[in-house]
Amino acid sequence: MVVAGEVKSVLVRTEVFSAPNYEARPLGTLEPGDRVSVEGRAGQWVRIRSRKGRAGYVFAQDIGELEDFRSGR
């Protein structure tokens, strides 16, 4: 389950987007092991904030959140 303020580790190299879809403007890239704070959820996307303070959206499975989405938690 996504809990605002929770810190997660990035599992795979992933792009960070300005909105919760692949057509949104890319903001940057996160590497495996990078830590991010969870700010919320939008379907299969998670709004995150990096340790440098940059906010954006990543696909939930890239930070280990897809299982929570599938199970309905």
Secondary structure as the mmCIF struct_conf table of DSSP 4:
data_model
#
loop_
_struct_conf.conf_type_id
_struct_conf.id
_struct_conf.beg_label_comp_id
_struct_conf.beg_label_asym_id
_struct_conf.beg_label_seq_id
_struct_conf.end_label_comp_id
_struct_conf.end_label_asym_id
_struct_conf.end_label_seq_id
TURN_TY1_P TURN_TY1_P1 ALA A 4 GLY A 5
STRN STRN1 VAL A 7 SER A 9
BEND BEND1 VAL A 12 VAL A 12
STRN STRN2 THR A 14 PHE A 17
BEND BEND2 SER A 18 ASN A 21
TURN_TY1_P TURN_TY1_P2 TYR A 22 GLU A 23
BEND BEND3 ALA A 24 ALA A 24
HELX_LH_PP_P HELX_LH_PP_P1 ARG A 25 ARG A 25
STRN STRN3 PRO A 26 LEU A 30
TURN_TY1_P TURN_TY1_P3 PRO A 32 GLY A 33
STRN STRN4 ARG A 35 ALA A 42
TURN_TY1_P TURN_TY1_P4 GLY A 43 GLN A 44
STRN STRN5 TRP A 45 SER A 50
TURN_TY1_P TURN_TY1_P5 ARG A 51 LYS A 52
BEND BEND4 GLY A 53 GLY A 53
STRN STRN6 ALA A 55 PHE A 59
HELX_RH_3T_P HELX_RH_3T_P1 ALA A 60 ILE A 63
TURN_TY1_P TURN_TY1_P6 GLY A 64 GLY A 64
HELX_RH_AL_P HELX_RH_AL_P1 LEU A 66 SER A 71
TURN_TY1_P TURN_TY1_P7 GLY A 72 GLY A 72
#
